[in-house]
Amino acid sequence: MESEQPLSEDDDRDTQPNEPRIRVTKGTPWVIDRGRRERWSAPDFVTKHAVEVRQVGDPVLHAPGKKPRIDKKELEPLVQRMFASMVEAHGIGIAAPQIGVPLRVVIIDVDDVGIVAVNPEVDFQSAEVEEMSEGCLSVRGLYGMLERPILARVSAIDITGKKFTIEGEGLGTQCMLHETDHTNGMLYVDRLRTRKDLFPVEPDEPGEEHHSLSGHTREEMERATSR
């Protein structure tokens, strides 16, 4: 999932929320902690491990992922590639299918929580929803206005096999559901009421320069997602 749209000068919302938008409510999962984050965000590491993020229309993005074998020695290198690719693309979440690996593994990194969820399942979604802008590393150059529940709960296992539960609100919920959708072969554009709810990202917006030359148009989206 892409990072938040930049705030305007007239937007008085706090850029750093007082309350965490994602919380671990059960279990003590293996996470991308501060030490791993520093090592895996280093330019040399990112250059070595990052891969091109697959784009809408690629079959791997439109098919349900498979459950991986729970083996830390096998999964941690995958998580490293996912994290490096997410850093390279300026994201706050990524799923294994986005780097061409058809497995049910996601990183959820709102507020740098570093959650790695294997086989995530949505346990709860609030009836109350909120319309928010949503972008995706696999849908370059566009963002959409999409209703998501305000609150949600997801259960998963970590790469060592430990079960855990996370709860989110606002952007946290949005990211949790967005990444879980990827493991089910669904992109956020599949949830839009109409492609008219898609809008181009302005290339001169801070932090969005990576969209400027390779973005999709609505027409391309129609062709790529008409399966």
N, C-alpha and C positions, 0 to 999 in steps of 0.2 A: 504494500500500500504506500502511496506517496505521502510525503509530509504535508502538514497543514498548509492551506493557502495563506500567504503572508497577510498580516494584519495591516489595515490602513492606519494612517496617522490619527484618524478620527475614531478609531476603535479603541474603547477604553477597557477592554477585557484584559485581565492579567495574562501575561504570556507564560507564567509559571503557575499552574494551579496549586491552591492551598492543599487540596485533598488529592491523593493519587487517583488517577483515572482507571487504573487496573490494580487489583489487589489479589494476592494469593490468599484464599480463604480456607483451604484445606491442603495439607501436605507441605513438604519442603522440597520443591523441585530443583534439579540441576538447572542453573541459569547461566547466561552470559554475564558473568560478574565483572567488576571493575578491571581486574587484571586481564581477563580475556578480552574485554572491550578495548583496552589500550593496545594490546598486542595485535588484535585482529583489525583495528582501525588504522594501523600504521601504513603509510603509503606503499612501502615495499610489500607488505603482506597483501594489501588490496590488489596491487598490480599482479601479484603471483596467483591469487586465488579467485579473483572476480571473473565471472563469465557474462556474456551478453544475455540480458533478460529477454526471454521469448515474448513475442508480441501476439496480440489478438489474431485469431485465425490459425495459429499453430495448433495442431491436433492435441498436443500434450496438455494444453490449457482447457480443452473442452471435453475431457474425459475424466471420470472419477479416479482419484489416486488409489494406489494399493497400500495395504498395511505393511510397513517395513518389519524386518526382523529386528528385535530389540537387542542391539549389540553396540555398546558405546564406542568400541574401536571402529566400527563401520559408520556409525551415525555422526560422530563428532567431525570427521573430515567433510561430510556433506554439509553440516551446520556451518563450518568455517567458510565453505564456498558460498553458501547462501548469504551469510552475514557480510562477507566482502562484496558480494554483488549488490546487496542492499545499500551498503555504504557508498559504493561507486555511483549508484543511481539515486542517492539522496532519499531513501525510503524510511518508513517507520515500521515496516513489516514486509515479509516475503514468504512465499510458499515454494516447496521443492519443485512443483511443476513449472514454475516460472524460470528455473534454470535448466529445464529439460529433464528433470528426474520425476517420474510419475509416482511419487510416494506421498503419503499423508503426513507430512512434516512441515511445520510452519514456525516462523519467528514472529513474535509480537513484541514490538519495541517502543511503544508509546511511552514517553517520559523515561526512556532508557531502562525499561524494566528487564529486558533481555530474556523474556520467556521463550522457551523452545517447547512446543506442544506437538506430541506425536499422537496420531489418531484423535484429533480434537472432535468433541461432540457437544452440540449446544443443548444445555439442560433447561434453560429458562430464558425467555424474552419478555420484557414488559409489554403490556398492551399499549402503553403510551409511547408514541413515536415522535421523532423530530426530523425535519428535513435539513440535511447537511450537504455541503459540497463534498464530493468523493472522487479521488483519483486513483490510478493504478499504474504501477511500473510497466505493466503489460499493455497499457492503452496510452501510449505517449501522446502528449500534445492536447489531450482533452480531459475535462472533468465533468461530472454530472451532478445534478441535484437529485438526491435520493432519500427516501424516508427509511430510517433505521430505528429500532427500539432504543429508548433512552438507557435501559438497563439490560444486562444479559449475564448469563453464567455459562461457562464452558468447562467441561471435564476432559482430561487428557492424561497421558503418561509422559514422563521425560525420557531422555535418551538412555537412562540407566534402568528404566522399567518401573520407576516410582509413580504412583497415581497422585494427581493433584487437581485442584479446582481453582479457577480464577473467576473473578467478577469484574465487570467493567461498567463504566457510565460515560455517556457522551462520546468523545473520540475514542476512549478505550473500548467501549462496546462496538463502535463502528469498525475498529481495526480487528477485534476478535472475530466478528462475523464475516468481515471481508476476507480474512485469511482462511477461515474455515470453509467459506464458499469455494475458494480455490481448490481445496482437497476434494470437493464434490464436482469439479469440472465446471464451475460457474464463475463468471466475472460479474462485476457490479453492473455492467451495461446490460446484462441479461435481466436485471431487476428493474430497469427503467420503464416507466409507463410508455415513453416514446423517445425516439432518438433526438427529438427536439429538445429534450432535457440535457443534451450534451452541449458543452461550450468549449471553445478553444482556450488554451492557456496562453496568456500574453507572453511572448518570448522575452520581454524586457522586465518581467517581474523578478524581483530578487529571489535567487535560489531556484529559478526555473529555466536557466539558460540551456540545460541539457535537453529541453523539448524543442528548441527553436527550429531545427532543420529536419527532424524526422518524425513529426507528429502525424497523426491520422486525421482524416476528414470524416464527416458524418457519412458520406457516401462509401468510403472505404470500410467504415464500421458496419454498414448495412451488408456489404458483400462478405465481409469476414465472419459475421455472426449469423448469416442465413444458412443454417445447416438442415 
